[in-house]
Amino acid sequence: MLVQTNQARRMPHPPSQPPRLWVVDDDRAVRFVLAQALRDAGYAVAAFEGAREALAALRDGETPDLVFTDVRMPGVDGLAFLDSLKASRPELPVVVMSAYTDVASTAGAFRGGAHEFLSKPFDLDEAVALAARALPQPQAPRAEPLPETGDALVGDTPAMRELFRAIGRLAQAPLSVLITGETGTGKELVARALHRESPRAHKPFVALNTAAIPAELLESELFGHEAGAFTGAQKRHVGRFEQADGGTLFLDEIGDMPAALQTRLLRVLAEGEFFRVGGRELIKVDVRVIAATHQDLDAKVRDGSFRADLLHRLDVVRLRLPPLRERKADVPALAARFLARAAARLGTPPKHFHAAALERLQRHDWPGNVRELENLCWRLAALAPGDTITVRDLGQALRGGEAARAGHWQRELAEDVRAALARGEPDLHARLRTQFDNVLLETALEHSHGHRQKAAESLGLGRNTLTRKLGARRRREP
């Protein structure tokens, strides 16, 4: 059953001539319950088991006010049906439904002129409310459906469905986008999807991790330089903005950009022009900038390490990528895709997960997010002895990834230290030492269920030392 049967919301005063709605779906159960819910809400509804029947009714002169259509149907599929509807009735709102939610299908639906993409299973109240919103809305211009993609930006959880819908809507708009999320969540994949589904897809997509380039070289990487601009500059260098002209520039870890370069970037975003380092020729470019960060830029604005006006320029639309621990239902699909891709690349026989192994994967918290899962699948494809990956194989592979995860908190600490040093924070060692002690004490006490002696032993401290540290912490608290 692909529809959750909650009681549908009724229209308070059905009009004398109710809007005419069509439901097109080869699944009889979905067709019946959705049509009935819409009739209960006061609409006049006609149901069709396929696009050919609906198109025949359209040729006979029937004129719907709103259409709900499935994507995967025998004969004429939903996207081809959408094209036919938009060719004759470009203003007609169409809601595309599918149990297969990914970037290609959602963006293809929106670019084809769909009003909304409704993921199955859906709540009937949601569908009825969507019908009420869709009827008076103007429609997007028609465009061609998009090709299938092979990246790992997949998921069927509510957060990912909403992300796919946002990508579909934003792909056509030349707006700056700020992508936020923890390290390893796939922020560059989102940026690439926004580029790939946009009118700029035939132009370059250029990515730059601003945290990976030394501050003294970053200006040259962004804007280029002329020969002789500085020691070692023996010839002209074309920067990333020029390379991305007409296309998309993805600036990862934008929160690490030095203050002086923030000013130059702001000017380019505002005016679309700049000078190369050491140059006198004004360079004009047409670039869509997509930025990403795992840091809290609003906090960095408050502490003065990031320009507020630059944040406003970059943050026209903000997309948040959820960490993998918040969408564990997507782990099996992601793991299967990564495992198949790794086996193909390594030339090893295809492998699959035992059900118990998949269950173990879904219990893991994934501090390294999707990247950690992908790396795990590569290790399994290379090292697991059989075709079926067991819990034992998984345990060994997870232990093999401990070294990669062990440095995660140190990297976060190093970033915190760099930011604090940049803003001239005094007594940095005292603050970090206090925070470190607090984390140790709280975690050990939680593990021992408040038993101080056990907590002290687990930390290698005497009970009196732990008591003294707890007392000092209480005195520091307001």
C-alpha positions, 0 to 999 in steps of 0.5 A: 500500500503506497498511501497512508490513509489518514482522514482527508481534510475537507473543504469548508464550502465546496464551490457550486462548480468544483475544480476538476481533478484527474488522478492517473496511476496504474496502481488501482489501490493508489488511484482509488484512495487518492481519488476518494480523498479528493472527492471527499474534499469537494472536488470533481475527480476522474481517475485513469489507469494510464496516460493514454486514457487520460490523453484520449479524454483530453483530445475529446475535450475534457479539461482538468484544472489539476492533474496528479500523475504517477511516473512509472506507468506502462506505455507512456510514463509520467514525465512523457505525459507531463510533456504532452500536457504542458505542450497543450496546456502550459498553465495546467498544474501537474503533481508528479507522484513516485515511490522512487525519489532521487535527484534526477526524477524530482528535478526532471519533474520540476524542469518538465513543469510540474507544480510539485513532486509527491513522494510515495507513500504520502499522507492523504491530508498532505495530498488534499492540502497540496491540491488546494495550494496548486490550483491558483499557482502559476506554473514553471516554464517547460523544460526537457527531462533530465538524464539519470545520474550515478552519484551517491546523492540518494535517500528516501527519508523526509529530509532527503525528499525535501532536499531533492525538491529544493534542488529541483526548484533551485536548479533553474534559479541563478541564486547563490546557495549556501550548503551547510552540514557536517564533514562527509555529508556530501555537500559537493554532491549537492552543488554538482546536482544543482549545476547539473540540473541547471541551464549552466550544465554545459558550462564548467563546474569548478570546485575549490576547497578554501581550507586546503589552500594556504592563505597567501596562495588563495587569492591567486587561486581564486582570481589568477595572477599575471606573470611577475606579480610575485616571486615565482609567478613566471607566467599568467595563471587563470583563476577559478572564477575565470575557469568557471565563467558561464558555469558554477563555482563551488567554494567549499569550507567558505568559513575558513576564508581570510578576512581580506579575501572575504572583501574581494569575494564580496566585490566580485559577487556584487559586481561580477568583475575583478582584477588578476593579482598584479593585473590592470585588465578588468575581468568580467565573469558570469558565475553562479557561486555555491558555497558550503561549510560545516561551521556556524557562519552566524556565530562567526559573524557575531565573533567578527571572523566572517563578514555579515554582508558576505554571508547575506550575499552567499546565503540567498538560499540555505540548504542543510544536509542532515548527518547520516545518523539522522537518516539511518533508514538510507544506510542500506541503499547507500551501502548497497550502491557503494559496495556495488561500485567498489566491486566494479572498480576493484574487479572483485565479485559482487557482494551483498550484506547479510540482513544482520550486517545491515541491521548492525550498519543502521545501529552505527552512529557514523561520525564520518557520515556518508564518506565513512560509509563509502570508505567502509564499503571499499574495505569490505569489497576488497577484504571480505572473504565471501560473497555475503558480508556478515556481522563478523566481517563488518565488525573487523572492517569497522575496527579497521576504520577506527584510525580514520575516525580517531583524528576527527575530533583533533581536526575539529579542535585544530579548526577551533584553535585557528579561529580563536587565534585569528580573533586574538582570544586570550587564555585559549589554553585555559578555556580548551583545558576546561572544556576538555575536562568537562567532557571527560567528567560528564561522559565518565559519570554518565557511563558510571550512572553517577558513581564517582568512584567508578568514574574516577577509576575509568579515567585513571584518577583518584576519587579525590581528584575527580571530586576536586575537579567537579567542585572547581567546575561548579564554582565556575558555573554562573 
